[in-house]
Amino acid sequence: MYGKCLMIQGTASSVGKSVLCSAFLRILKQDGWKTAPSRRRTCP
């Protein structure tokens, strides 16, 4: 069974994708959603 997915893309490197991903994961987790990054090193 698959859950809902959200992909965050940027136009180049060093544009803040990891920061944005971390913020979204934290906000969704605080709202009661189950969250998991696709790459562990992205969101410690």
N, C-alpha and C positions, 0 to 999 in steps of 0.2 A: 504494500500500500504506500502510495506516495503522498507527501504533504504539499503544501503550496510553496512555491519557490520565488525568490527575488534575486535578480542578477544586477550587480552594480558594475558598470563599465565606465572607463574614463578615456579621454582622448590621447593621453600620454602617461608616462610614468611620473611619479611625484606630484599628482594632482589631488591627492587626498582620499583615494578610494578606501584604503584601510581604515582611516579615521571615520569616514562616513559609515562603513560597514560596522565598525565597533559601536558607533552611536545607535544605529538602527537595532542591532542585536540587544543592546542594553535597554532601549526603550520598549521593544517588544517583550523582552523577558519581564520587565517591571509590570507590563500590562497583562501578564499571565500566559503568554505564548511560550511554546517550547521552541527554543532556537538552537541552531548549531551552524557554525561556519563550515564551508566546504573545504577550507584549508586551515588546519590548526595554527600554523605559524602566522596567519593573518590577524587573528584575534586571540591574544594570549589570555 
